[in-house]
Structures are given as C-alpha cells and as structure tokens.
Amino acid sequence: MILGSVSTTNPFGTPHLFWCEAAFATSDALSIAQDIQGLGPFSITLPPDLHGAVAKRRSEFLAGRFCAAAALRQAGLAENVGRNGRAPVWPAGVCGAITHSKTRAIAAISPHYQSVGLDCEMLVPQDRAMQLCATILSEDEARFCPPGLGFGTFFTLVFSAKEALYKALSPRLTRVPPFLDARLCEIVPGQMQLAFENQTYAVQFRLSGQDCITLVVA
C-alpha cells in the first residue's frame, strides 16, 4: 500500500514543524506494517467502524495516520491520534494536520505553533476550473493569476490555500466558511497572502507536475 521511500523532510523548511509524506496506492488493506529508516517500524490498524468503508477511504485513513505517527515520533511525542468525526485529535500540546491527494499522504505536527493547516490537491484541468471558479474565487482574485501559470493550476492553488487556512483556523471557527470569505491578496513564487476576518495569513505552496501542497502555520 505504501509505495517507495517515505520522506520526513519538510519541503518548506519551516522550523519547529515535523513532517512525513508517503506515496500510497488504494488497496483492501485493514492495516499497515512499515519501517522508516532512522525511525523504526510502524503498525497502523484501521478502526473497526471503518472496516466497511470503501477501499479508497480505508487507504487514505491508514496512509494519513501512518504519516501522522511518523511525524509525532520524530518529535518524541505519543503517537496516538484520536478522532472527532473525520478530524484528527492530537495529543495535548500538539497541533497538526493530515492531508492526502489521490496518490500522496502527508502529515505535519508541531508542539510550538498554535495551529497548522495543510492541504494537497491534484491539479484541476482548466475546463473544470472554469466551471467551479465562481464558488471558490472572485473576479478580483482571478486577476492575480500570474502570467504563464495556467488557470487550472492557479485555481487549484487558491482552492488548496483556502482549504489549508480553514484547517488551521478550524479550532476557533464555529462554522465552515464559504471559500469566498477568504480573499487572495497577493501571490508570489512559493507564497500567497489570504485575508480572512480582518487578518492576513501567509500560505506557502509547492507545485509539482501533478499536484500542489499548501501550508499555513500560526
């Protein structure tokens, strides 16, 4: 289920942030047993209430919790991650986030920051981005699309950045805000600025040929 080597290198270089990412494939597995060089063996078991979930959901859960356990172990912290609905519940004094795309799972945790927001998205084709853009970004925000960056990629970045921001702020939010509530103010290589409720937040991003990763720490 876990494919290839596992990375514990934070691509953003953010201090006080422990990171793990792994490629995975959808399977019928109910558990993961995997070694990570330098960290040792890990064993993750699917909770009984998810045994009846579709293979995609089971695989995403196992891969995400595997990455979370590895990130926590790097920090010397307890590896137990609870659940509140679909949201992870971290050990006391720790904040973190888990995300996954179709083929990649990532977890980041920190005992230093107040909150972490993390998101990974497969790049959206341009025609699909045009269909969805009115619910994700305004016409004013669309004007920030950098020259040479395809609109599908730009749309994916903004969508992912807003997802990461709302994940970071979720402990204090009383509702899930519409995507248009957060506004893109600036985009430069590797970073965006989003405005939300009279505050501005920095969102770091990384692009590959098939997906993007966005990160918010507060």
Buried (B, 14 or more C-beta within 10 A) or exposed (E): BBEEEBBBEBEBEBEEBBBBBBBBEBBEBBEBEBEBEEBEEBEBEBEEEBEEBEEEBBBBBBBBBBBBBBBBBBBEBEBEBEEEEEEBEBBEEBBBBBBBBBBBBBBBBBBBBEBBBBBBBBBBBBEEBEEEBEEBBEEEBBEBBEEEEBBBBBBBBBBBBBBBBBBBBEEEEEEEBEBEEBBBEEBEEEBBBBBBEEEEBBBBBBBEEEBBBBBBBB
